[in-house]
Amino acid sequence: MKSVTTNTPLEFDESFEEHVAALYGELEQAIKWERPSILLAIYSSEFVRADAEDALTAELNKLGQTSIHYHVSGRDNADIALNLSQYPEINHTVFFVSGLQWGGGEDGGNAYRALNYRREYFVDYHIRVIFWITEEEAVALPNLAPDFWAFRHRVIEFFELPAPKRAAEIEDELYWASNEERALRQDTDSKIAYREALLKDFDETRETLTTRADLLSSLADLYWVKRDYEKSADLWRQTRRLAERLKDARLRVACYIGLGNIYRTIGWYKRGTTAFQRAIELDPASIPAYTGLGIVYRILGRYDEAINIYQQVIDRNVNEASPYNGLGWVFLVLGRHDEARNAFLHAIELDPKYISAWNGLGKTYASIGRNDEAIAAFRQAIKLDPSFTFSWNSLGGILMDLGNASDAVKAFEEAIRIAPQTASSWNGLGSVYTRIDQRAEAIDAFQRAIKLEPRAAEAYNGLGFAYACQGRADEAIASYLEAIELDAKYALPHYNLGKIYSQLGRDDEAVASFQKAIRLGPGSGSAHVSLAACQRKRGKSAEAEKQLAIARQLIEKEKEYERALYASVCGKTDEALALLSIALNKKQVPKSWACLDPDFGSIRDDPRFLALTGEG
């Protein structure tokens, strides 16, 4: 098996607190000596940024300092230095700046160029600031603002684990589900208590090191199952230190795989990649290390590399089920459904109890409209492990798409019964309630999802749509904007926001939102339809026709509701009403939203439309 190497040093023992302390130390000295401080904090998770800002704010308050959040949102506030210099309490303020990439202008560089032009302001006005920048912004900054870059005092990279209460709730479709791993999910608390009791009974002597290491590694696995990622990571680090003392290469490999799984699970893909690569360097035949690396490559969209990784494992061991399962998930994402189906079936043939492969097979069948087979596959996954919420949520999702709302509700409620703290299950339940116009229940479900995961953009988008269905436009807009703030690359809230703006007659804002949705999700025919309708309202007929021509190439792949919108905007009233009837019967949207959807403006007064939507 070909070795995967890396020269990147791993610093797994760096702590979140150490980085916060480093930032605070710089600011403390700047405050003491009344001098400026320009700090750059590179991050890849909003969880870590928020935790760091909270911790810094608490410490700065003790120094009589106020922290001010400054988010660049467009051209109007792209000149950061100028705006900060005009703040009245500048000597008692530390600014947290984010969003450089959203400053507008050619290649999105306005904010960078303004920093370069007014770099002296930070010195002249003794501004103390932390720039929170993504890895992408960190690349752009020295290129677009080289002189400002030279002004920086320190750069800190935040790559630590977020606190468990803020960690992203994970539904891992690549649940590797061997018999041993399934066993970890049973009686987890009692297994943890037993192993922790054993550890207390062992003195840390040379003779007990191996036993301690085995207990620590099994505890790390158990805490990972419980989603206590910080505790799990700490246990893996302890195990790694013992493995190094014991010169146990096998155990060191297990530690890097365990840490890689944690980083992958919480979205720290760069760190996850490096961990799996280090495991492969130590053991080029490690199948779990290769499969873990394949998962990360798939998530990052590095599909050719993922396929190559899995194929390497297959070439070495043709009877191993996990690489076929991994290939199946990659092919599914790529829309190569026949290959995905064959890969999942091969994995199941090798291991009939492989839950991830059954779920993948179900997703594949659902993608090609073979709904009965999809439901059967999800039910088989549930039969193998009724405690795995991903299977229940997948079943609920397809039942919802088929219009079987009552059984969909039951599936999501079962997922919630099994794991009440799983935000995605509440989100799914909220989506079903929205479609069947149980508005209060929908809002409650989405709010529960948000309470469990305050930075879940999908839940905010769902909440916004639930508000929109009630005609609560201001609350819908606020929820959509929150979703966008949390995930700027999430196309759907931009599209939904455009709908509300169009409904309110704010057509310029609607056009901007639809255009953003199209840039983020260029395969959406419905976004082109809505943009066309809005351009037509603005008297731009040529642009409207251009958008409809694009939509024509995309819309047939979408659901009946979206096709009804297209027909309506094209003036095909009978076709629009026929498709809308099917869509409402399938509960693709609630009737309350169909009544409000601005793209039905041309047929809204038709008695047949009023009868369909219950408004007649």
Secondary structure as UniProt FT lines:
FT   TURN            12..13
FT   HELIX           16..32
FT   TURN            33..34
FT   STRAND          37..42
FT   HELIX           46..62
FT   TURN            63..64
FT   STRAND          66..71
FT   HELIX           75..77
FT   HELIX           80..85
FT   TURN            88..89
FT   HELIX           90..92
FT   STRAND          93..98
FT   HELIX           100..102
FT   HELIX           106..108
FT   HELIX           110..117
FT   HELIX           119..124
FT   TURN            125..126
FT   STRAND          128..133
FT   HELIX           135..144
FT   HELIX           146..151
FT   STRAND          154..157
FT   HELIX           164..166
FT   TURN            173..174
FT   HELIX           179..184
FT   HELIX           188..201
FT   HELIX           206..208
FT   HELIX           209..225
FT   TURN            226..227
FT   HELIX           229..246
FT   HELIX           249..265
FT   TURN            266..267
FT   HELIX           269..282
FT   TURN            284..285
FT   HELIX           287..299
FT   TURN            300..301
FT   HELIX           303..316
FT   TURN            318..319
FT   HELIX           321..334
FT   HELIX           337..350
FT   TURN            352..353
FT   HELIX           355..367
FT   TURN            368..369
FT   HELIX           371..384
FT   TURN            386..387
FT   HELIX           389..401
FT   TURN            402..403
FT   HELIX           405..418
FT   TURN            420..421
FT   HELIX           423..435
FT   TURN            436..437
FT   HELIX           439..452
FT   TURN            454..455
FT   HELIX           457..469
FT   TURN            470..471
FT   HELIX           473..486
FT   TURN            488..489
FT   HELIX           491..503
FT   TURN            504..505
FT   HELIX           507..520
FT   TURN            522..523
FT   HELIX           525..537
FT   TURN            538..539
FT   HELIX           541..554
FT   HELIX           555..557
FT   HELIX           560..569
FT   TURN            570..571
FT   HELIX           573..585
FT   TURN            586..587
FT   HELIX           591..596
FT   HELIX           598..600
FT   TURN            601..605
FT   HELIX           607..613
//
